[in-house]
Amino acid sequence: MLTIIAAAGENNELGKDNDLVWHLPDDFKRFKKLTTGHCIIMGRKTFESFPKPLPNRTHIVLTRDKEYQPQGCTVVHHIDDALAFASYDEQPFIIGGGEIYELALPFVQKIELTRVHGNFEVDTYFPDFDKNKWKLTEEVFHEKDEKHDYAFTYLTYIRK
């Protein structure tokens, strides 16, 4: 089941200058738990935002740059190639950024969205999606606390 996993603000804000604009340790733990052992499909900028490849995941990087060949990942140049490469995995994840979410949205069956309760100045956004075509199957609220500057809600959507 191809799944998008993302954290976005109230107005679909994702990040600025190739970085997140919040720090949510519990969301990072959830991301790690869900994606470990699976293929993660991302754009070049998302891959380059990591200090090193994430452990125990197969990295598939989608880029228009035909010369791009970093260590620790498979490079593809079309969303169809990324999906084909990840087809052996029963649960591959689309992990960003904004353009890749937009490209992948027609193909995904599930969205794991962390809705960060705040408004942020960003340069990258999560795509709008038609909520009438998706069923909200899980909603878990997390209060703001000493480790989290913002409250957030984990939302799981399944395509109808």
C-alpha positions in Angstrom: 0.0 0.0 0.0 1.7 3.1 -1.2 1.6 5.7 1.6 2.4 9.4 1.8 3.9 10.4 5.2 4.1 14.1 6.0 3.9 16.7 8.7 2.1 19.9 7.7 0.9 23.0 9.4 -2.8 24.2 9.4 -2.3 25.8 6.0 -0.4 22.8 4.6 3.0 24.3 5.4 5.8 21.8 5.1 9.1 23.7 5.4 11.4 26.5 4.6 14.9 26.5 3.1 14.9 22.7 2.8 14.2 22.2 6.5 11.3 21.7 8.9 10.1 24.8 10.8 9.2 22.8 14.0 10.8 20.1 16.1 8.4 17.3 17.2 10.4 14.4 18.7 7.4 12.1 19.0 6.6 12.7 15.3 10.1 11.7 14.4 9.8 8.5 16.4 6.5 7.7 14.6 8.1 8.4 11.3 11.0 6.1 12.1 8.7 3.3 13.4 6.5 3.4 10.3 9.2 3.7 7.6 11.9 1.4 9.0 12.4 -1.6 6.8 10.6 0.0 3.8 11.4 1.9 0.7 11.3 5.7 1.1 10.7 7.8 -2.1 11.8 11.4 -2.0 13.0 14.3 -4.0 16.7 15.3 -4.2 16.3 18.2 -1.8 14.7 16.0 0.8 17.5 13.5 0.5 20.1 16.2 0.7 18.5 17.6 3.9 19.6 14.4 5.8 23.1 14.3 7.3 23.3 10.7 6.0 20.9 8.1 4.6 18.4 7.0 7.2 19.2 3.6 8.6 17.3 0.4 7.6 15.4 2.0 4.7 15.9 1.8 0.9 16.3 5.3 -0.4 14.8 6.1 -3.8 15.6 9.7 -5.0 13.5 11.3 -7.7 15.3 14.0 -9.6 15.4 15.7 -13.0 19.3 15.9 -12.8 20.6 13.1 -15.0 24.1 13.5 -13.5 23.0 13.1 -9.8 24.6 10.0 -8.3 24.9 10.2 -4.5 26.0 7.3 -2.3 23.4 5.3 -0.4 20.4 5.6 -2.7 18.9 4.6 -6.0 18.3 7.6 -8.4 15.3 7.7 -10.7 14.0 10.4 -13.0 10.3 9.6 -13.2 7.6 8.8 -10.6 6.8 5.6 -12.5 10.4 4.4 -12.2 10.3 5.1 -8.4 7.1 3.2 -8.0 8.4 0.3 -10.1 11.6 0.1 -8.1 9.7 0.0 -4.8 7.1 -2.5 -6.1 8.6 -5.4 -4.1 7.8 -3.5 -0.9 4.2 -4.0 0.4 4.4 -0.6 2.2 6.6 2.0 0.4 6.4 5.6 1.6 6.5 8.9 -0.2 8.4 11.2 2.2 8.6 14.5 0.4 9.0 17.2 -0.6 6.1 19.2 -1.9 6.6 18.5 -5.6 7.0 14.7 -4.9 3.9 14.6 -2.8 2.0 16.3 -5.7 3.4 13.8 -8.2 2.6 10.8 -6.1 -0.8 11.8 -4.8 -2.7 10.1 -7.7 -1.0 6.8 -6.9 -1.2 6.6 -3.1 -3.8 4.6 -1.2 -3.0 6.0 2.3 -1.9 9.3 3.8 -0.2 9.5 7.2 -0.5 13.2 8.0 0.7 14.9 11.1 -1.3 18.1 11.3 0.9 20.6 13.2 -1.4 23.1 14.9 0.1 26.4 14.0 0.7 28.8 11.1 4.2 29.1 9.7 6.2 31.1 7.2 7.4 28.5 4.6 8.4 28.1 1.0 7.1 24.5 0.5 3.5 23.2 0.9 1.7 19.9 1.1 -0.7 19.6 -1.8 -4.4 20.0 -1.3 -6.3 16.8 -1.6 -10.0 16.2 -2.0 -11.2 15.0 1.4 -14.3 13.6 -0.3 -12.1 10.9 -1.9 -10.5 9.9 1.4 -11.8 8.4 4.6 -10.3 9.5 7.9 -9.7 6.3 9.7 -7.6 7.4 12.7 -7.1 10.7 14.6 -4.8 11.0 17.6 -4.2 14.4 19.3 -0.9 15.3 21.0 -0.8 18.2 23.3 1.9 20.8 23.3 4.4 20.0 26.1 8.0 20.6 27.2 9.4 18.7 24.2 6.9 19.9 21.6 6.4 23.7 21.0 3.1 22.9 19.1 0.2 20.6 19.5 -0.4 18.2 16.6 -2.7 15.5 15.4 -1.9 12.3 13.7 -4.4 11.8 10.8 -4.7 8.6 8.8 -6.6 8.7 5.6 -7.4 5.8 3.3 -8.5 6.4 -0.3 -12.3 5.6 -0.7 
